[in-house]
């Protein structure tokens, strides 16, 4: 049995975007807008409608950001790790903002897609593993090397899948 630490981190950018929604709402409350202009299009709306639209946009942005933070919290709730044993692998999936421990047998995996794109001068490195399990819901699970504590953990997971998921077809990108 091997355990790979897999922790979803909160980024500063998420916190910044989390402040944008409430800032839009506060601005819409304190600064009345008579009409809405989008590029060259000017909409002459009744008083308060433009502010209402902005408040709805702010509420939606806040919902998306808070939802993402709760999903990351849920993903870390069941130990934040991938456990590899002889019969399958266990990890946490997110269902409706709660973490659920999921076990996938190696024989249930029918496709493994490994993405290993090295870093270039214009883009950062991308290392992901996507497993497809048609007999389970959800049918696809993706693991990103960014969330693994050690760089070698990505190779450990790839090698474990290559040796144990004998029914799977492997696709390298």
C-alpha positions in Angstrom: 0.0 0.0 0.0 1.3 3.4 -0.9 -0.1 6.8 0.0 0.3 9.9 -2.2 -0.4 13.3 -0.5 -2.8 15.1 -2.8 -3.9 18.5 -1.3 -5.9 21.1 -3.1 -4.4 24.5 -2.3 -6.2 27.8 -2.1 -4.6 30.4 -4.4 -4.3 34.1 -3.7 -6.0 34.7 -7.0 -9.1 32.9 -5.7 -9.2 35.2 -2.7 -8.8 38.2 -4.9 -11.7 37.1 -7.2 -13.6 36.4 -4.0 -13.5 40.1 -3.2 -14.5 41.2 -6.6 -18.1 40.0 -6.2 -18.8 41.9 -3.0 -17.0 45.0 -4.4 -19.4 45.0 -7.4 -22.4 44.6 -5.1 -21.2 47.5 -2.8 -20.4 49.7 -5.9 -23.9 49.0 -7.3 -25.5 50.0 -4.0 -23.6 53.3 -3.4 -23.2 54.5 -7.0 -26.4 54.6 -9.0 -26.2 54.0 -12.7 -28.7 55.7 -15.0 -28.1 53.5 -18.1 -25.8 50.7 -19.0 -23.1 51.0 -21.7 -21.4 47.9 -23.1 -18.9 48.9 -25.8 -20.8 51.1 -28.3 -24.2 49.7 -27.2 -26.0 51.9 -24.7 -29.1 50.5 -23.0 -31.5 53.1 -21.6 -33.0 51.3 -18.6 -35.4 52.4 -15.9 -33.9 53.7 -12.7 -32.3 50.9 -10.6 -32.3 48.2 -13.3 -28.7 48.6 -14.2 -27.7 48.5 -10.5 -29.8 45.4 -10.1 -28.1 43.7 -13.0 -24.7 44.6 -11.5 -25.7 43.3 -8.1 -26.8 40.0 -9.8 -23.5 39.8 -11.5 -21.7 40.4 -8.2 -23.8 37.8 -6.5 -23.0 35.3 -9.2 -19.2 35.9 -9.1 -19.4 35.6 -5.3 -21.3 32.3 -5.6 -18.8 30.9 -8.0 -15.8 31.8 -5.9 -17.3 30.6 -2.6 -18.4 27.4 -4.3 -14.8 26.8 -5.5 -13.4 27.4 -2.1 -16.0 25.0 -0.5 -15.3 22.3 -3.2 -11.5 22.5 -2.4 -12.3 22.3 1.3 -14.4 19.2 0.6 -11.7 17.7 -1.6 -9.3 17.9 1.4 -11.8 16.7 3.9 -11.1 12.9 3.7 -7.4 13.0 4.3 -6.2 14.7 1.1 -4.5 11.7 -0.3 -4.5 9.0 -2.9 -4.1 5.5 -1.5 -2.8 2.8 -3.8 -3.2 -0.8 -2.7 -3.2 -4.1 -4.5 -6.9 -4.1 -5.7 -7.6 -0.4 -6.3 -7.0 3.2 -5.4 -8.9 5.4 -3.0 -9.3 9.2 -3.1 -11.7 11.9 -2.3 -14.3 13.1 -4.8 -16.6 16.1 -4.4 -20.4 15.7 -4.6 -22.5 18.8 -3.8 -19.9 20.6 -1.7 -19.0 17.5 0.4 -16.1 15.1 0.2 -16.8 11.5 -0.5 -14.2 8.7 -0.2 -14.2 6.9 -3.6 -12.5 3.6 -4.3 -11.8 2.6 -7.9 -10.7 -0.9 -8.6 -7.9 -1.3 -11.2 -10.1 -3.6 -13.2 -12.8 -0.9 -13.6 -10.4 1.5 -15.3 -10.7 1.2 -19.1 -8.6 4.2 -20.2 -5.7 6.2 -18.7 -4.7 9.5 -20.3 -1.3 10.8 -19.2 -0.5 14.4 -20.1 3.2 15.4 -19.6 4.0 18.7 -21.3 7.3 20.2 -20.3 7.7 23.8 -19.3 8.6 26.2 -22.2 9.5 29.8 -22.2 5.8 30.7 -22.9 4.0 28.2 -20.8 4.3 26.3 -17.5 4.6 22.5 -17.3 1.4 20.4 -17.3 1.3 17.0 -15.8 -2.1 15.3 -15.4 -3.5 11.8 -15.2 -7.1 11.2 -16.2 -8.7 7.8 -15.6 -12.0 6.7 -17.2 -14.2 4.3 -15.4 -17.4 3.7 -17.4 -19.0 1.5 -14.8 -18.9 4.3 -12.1 -20.3 7.7 -11.6 -18.6 10.1 -12.3 -16.9 8.3 -15.2 -13.7 10.4 -15.2 -11.3 11.4 -12.5 -8.4 13.7 -13.1 -5.2 14.1 -10.9 -2.9 17.1 -11.4 0.8 16.9 -10.4 0.5 20.5 -9.0 -1.5 19.2 -6.1 1.0 16.4 -5.3 3.5 17.1 -2.5 6.5 15.5 -4.2 7.4 15.6 -7.9 8.1 11.8 -7.8 4.5 11.1 -6.7 3.3 11.7 -10.2 5.6 9.0 -11.6 4.6 6.6 -8.7 1.0 7.0 -9.7 1.7 6.5 -13.4 3.8 3.4 -12.7 1.2 2.0 -10.4 -1.5 2.4 -13.0 0.7 0.9 -15.7 1.4 -2.2 -13.7 -2.0 -2.8 -12.0 -4.6 -1.5 -14.5 -4.1 -4.3 -17.0 -7.5 -3.8 -18.7 -6.8 -0.1 -19.4 -5.6 1.4 -22.6 -3.0 4.1 -22.1 -2.8 7.3 -24.0 0.2 9.6 -23.7 -0.1 13.3 -24.6 
